[in-house]
Amino acid sequence: MINIFVTNHSDKVLKDGYAGQFYTFGKGETVEVPIEVAKHVFGYGDANKEPYLARLGWIKTANDLDEGIDRMSKWKFSDQPPKKNDSLSPIVERVPLEVVKPRGGKVLSVA
């Protein structure tokens, strides 16, 4: 079975089901679901999103299609889990090493 990671970047929670199992997609959360669920709920892999947008209640008529597509664009799909706690730059986490200067040696004087 192939799983897809679905991330909800919208401002609303979505609850939906497939084959007797229900899924909750919370705001800002990633949920791992079988690919069949992603196909059924979001039309994953289907170019025509209109029937899925209508089933979700995100559009009422064809005039609402642009708004529905905008809402669907806030959802991200990936076959890999998202990486957590990645810093934007690896340098942020680095601390410079302490430089130890040797004592003694030649002393220069200004005359």
C-alpha positions in Angstrom: 0.0 0.0 0.0 1.3 3.4 -1.0 0.8 6.3 1.5 0.7 10.0 0.8 1.4 12.8 3.3 -1.2 15.5 3.2 -0.5 18.9 4.8 -3.2 21.3 5.6 -2.0 24.9 5.1 -5.5 26.3 5.2 -7.2 28.0 8.1 -9.9 25.3 8.5 -10.0 21.8 9.8 -11.3 19.1 7.4 -12.9 15.9 8.5 -13.7 13.3 5.8 -13.7 9.5 5.4 -13.1 6.7 3.0 -14.0 3.0 3.3 -15.4 3.4 6.8 -12.4 5.1 8.2 -12.5 8.8 9.1 -9.6 11.3 8.9 -9.1 14.7 10.5 -6.8 17.1 8.8 -6.0 19.8 11.4 -4.7 23.3 10.6 -1.0 23.2 10.0 -0.9 19.4 10.4 0.4 16.6 8.2 -1.6 13.4 8.0 -0.3 10.2 6.4 -3.1 8.5 4.4 -3.4 5.7 1.8 -3.2 7.0 -1.7 -6.8 5.9 -2.3 -7.9 8.3 0.4 -6.0 11.2 -1.2 -7.6 10.3 -4.6 -11.1 10.1 -3.1 -11.0 13.2 -0.9 -8.8 15.6 -2.9 -8.7 14.1 -6.4 -5.0 13.4 -6.0 -3.6 12.7 -9.5 -6.8 13.9 -11.3 -6.5 17.0 -13.4 -10.2 17.8 -13.1 -10.8 18.9 -9.5 -14.3 20.2 -9.9 -16.2 17.0 -8.7 -13.9 16.8 -5.6 -14.4 20.5 -4.8 -18.1 20.1 -5.1 -18.2 17.0 -2.9 -16.2 18.8 -0.2 -18.7 21.7 -0.4 -16.0 24.2 -1.4 -17.8 25.2 -4.6 -21.6 25.4 -5.3 -21.5 26.4 -9.0 -18.9 26.5 -11.8 -18.6 30.3 -11.0 -17.0 29.3 -7.7 -14.3 27.2 -9.3 -11.5 29.8 -9.0 -12.2 30.1 -5.3 -12.2 26.4 -4.9 -8.9 26.0 -6.7 -7.4 28.7 -4.5 -8.6 26.8 -1.4 -7.3 23.5 -2.8 -3.9 25.1 -3.4 -3.4 25.5 0.3 -3.1 21.7 0.6 0.3 20.0 -0.1 0.8 16.4 -1.0 4.1 14.5 -0.8 5.3 10.9 -0.9 7.9 11.8 1.8 7.1 13.0 5.3 7.9 16.7 5.9 11.1 17.5 7.7 10.6 19.0 11.1 12.7 21.6 12.9 14.9 22.4 9.9 16.8 25.6 10.4 17.0 28.0 7.5 20.7 28.1 7.6 23.1 25.5 9.1 25.3 28.4 10.3 22.8 29.5 12.8 23.5 26.4 14.9 27.3 26.7 14.8 29.4 28.3 17.5 32.9 29.4 16.6 35.7 27.5 18.3 37.7 29.2 21.0 41.1 30.3 19.7 43.9 29.5 22.2 46.9 31.7 21.8 50.2 30.4 23.1 51.8 32.3 25.9 55.4 33.5 25.9 57.6 33.8 22.8 59.1 36.9 21.2 57.9 40.3 22.5 58.0 43.1 20.1 58.4 46.6 21.4 57.7 49.9 19.7 60.5 52.3 20.0 
